[in-house]
């Protein structure tokens, strides 16, 4: 099932599901979210994780 995290643009999505490790996908090339890019792009994962934390602290579930 595709992730339900905040979409920053049409290509990148951060997974916020039940897995403790972050998940990052290029949706332009991987709509089925089969190739987790979090290990290859830890800086993008950190950026999106920080954004998600701010959204949650503001009491919002969507940007």
C-alpha positions, 0 to 999 in steps of 0.5 A: 500500500502506498505511503500516507506521508506528506508529499513534498513534490510529485517525486518524493514521499516519506513513509510514516507507517509502523516501521521504525526505519524511515522510508523514502521513495522516488514516486516518479520512478517507483509508484509501487514504493518497492525501492526504499532510498533512505540509505542512499539519501539520508540528508533528504530523509532527515529534512523530511523527518524534521518537516513531519515533526514540525507538522505534528507539533503544530497539531496538523496531520497534513502540511 
